[in-house]
Amino acid sequence: MLSYERLVAEHQEIESDAADLLQHAGRRPLDPAAIAKTRWSFSRKLLTHLTKEDLLLYPMLRRSPLPEVAALAERAVDDVGGLGDAVKDYMRRWTSDSMTADPDGFERDTQHLVAALRDRILREESQLYRHIPGAPAEPKVDGRARAA
């Protein structure tokens, strides 16, 4: 069973790892060992979360008896898809050697990946998660109500 509270908590954990990854990517010289540890945690949590959404959340919302919710879920799948593939590509591309050879490129790609992640989280929490049974009527993120 999906829980609004659990999904939001997972977002917070993923965003914390993403912030740590950004911090590591901005340091010079890079510390590939520290980055590897952070990237492992980040990618494991994110890919597990994305799989849960793809297998449970989006199908549940697509089956909604409310046509507007089903349509919203369908659009969301189209709009926010691809993040998992982007993470896998990022992990393959940025080895310890490639990071060390191009730290600025690694930092740029990390910034782009985290920006895409944050955009997806904002859209999910402000538009989709409110339709999970038991979710609050006014979604809250970081203690603030989010507009739809």
Protein Blocks (a to p, Z undefined) as FASTA:
>chain_A
ZZfklmmmmmmmmmmmmmmmmmmmmpccddfklmmmmmmmmmmmmmmmmmmmmmmmmmmm
mmpcblklmmmmmmmmmmmgoklmmmmmmmmmmgfklmmmmmmlmmmmmmmmmmmmmmmm
mmmmmmmmmmpghiafbdceehiacdZZ
